[in-house]
Amino acid sequence: NEGRLNRNKVFANLSYRNLSLEVSHGLRTGVNKNHNQYNLDYVHPLNTKWSIAVGMGYEHYGTVGPKSTIDYRADVLYRLNSVRAMSIYFGGATQQSPVDDGIQDNRFMFGANMDF
């Protein structure tokens, strides 16, 4: 499974108010080598507990055959307290991932987050 090679990345995240930009660059050989990913996200608070978020990403595969892809997502987030939150997430992509049997198809996900 080539998914195990999807590690050793350098990340940078810039945020201003409700907008954030994340950039990552793969350092390893194989599927991750020169793999660049850019994510732009916007979070809109509805009140002190609830927020909605939308985001879009662009992935450029550096050394493997698949073309680049654009992904998209929408979240509903609920803040439990000052450090914990839960979310429901819908996401998809313009094409399947080159690893893990194309798990980048449209999907719903449930998440639990903890801020430090």
SVG drawing of the C-alpha trace seen along z (x, -y; Angstrom):
<svg xmlns="http://www.w3.org/2000/svg" viewBox="-26 -39 39 41">
<polyline fill="none" stroke="black" stroke-width="0.4" points="0.0,0.0 1.5,-3.3 -0.4,-5.2 2.2,-4.4 4.6,-6.6 2.3,-9.6 4.3,-11.2 7.3,-13.6 5.7,-16.8 6.5,-20.4 3.4,-22.5 2.8,-26.2 -0.5,-27.7 -1.4,-31.4 -4.6,-32.6 -6.3,-36.0 -9.6,-36.2 -11.9,-33.5 -9.7,-32.8 -6.8,-30.3 -4.4,-29.2 -2.4,-25.9 0.5,-24.9 2.3,-21.5 5.2,-20.1 6.1,-16.4 9.7,-15.4 9.8,-11.6 10.3,-9.5 7.4,-7.8 3.8,-9.2 4.8,-12.0 7.9,-13.3 7.3,-17.0 3.6,-16.6 2.3,-20.1 -1.1,-20.8 -2.8,-24.1 -6.0,-24.5 -8.1,-27.7 -10.8,-27.6 -13.3,-30.1 -15.1,-29.6 -18.2,-31.6 -19.4,-31.6 -23.2,-31.5 -23.1,-32.0 -20.7,-31.0 -21.2,-27.2 -22.1,-26.7 -20.0,-27.5 -20.1,-26.6 -17.1,-26.3 -16.3,-25.9 -13.0,-25.1 -11.2,-24.2 -7.9,-22.6 -5.6,-22.0 -3.1,-19.1 -0.3,-18.9 1.3,-15.4 5.0,-15.9 6.4,-12.5 3.4,-10.2 1.2,-9.8 -2.1,-11.2 -3.1,-14.7 -3.6,-17.4 -6.9,-17.5 -9.2,-20.0 -11.1,-19.0 -13.9,-20.8 -15.6,-20.5 -18.3,-21.9 -18.5,-21.6 -20.9,-22.2 -19.0,-22.6 -20.2,-22.5 -17.9,-23.7 -18.3,-21.6 -16.0,-23.8 -12.9,-26.0 -10.7,-23.1 -13.1,-20.5 -15.3,-20.6 -17.2,-18.1 -18.0,-18.4 -19.9,-16.9 -18.1,-17.1 -18.9,-16.6 -16.1,-16.5 -15.2,-15.4 -12.6,-15.8 -12.5,-16.2 -10.7,-12.9 -9.7,-9.9 -6.6,-9.9 -3.6,-8.0 -3.2,-6.0 -5.4,-3.9 -7.7,-2.7 -9.1,-6.2 -10.5,-7.0 -11.0,-10.6 -14.5,-10.0 -17.4,-12.2 -18.0,-11.3 -19.6,-12.3 -17.3,-12.3 -17.8,-12.9 -14.9,-14.4 -13.8,-15.3 -11.2,-18.1 -9.1,-19.3 -7.3,-22.7 -4.2,-23.3"/>
</svg>
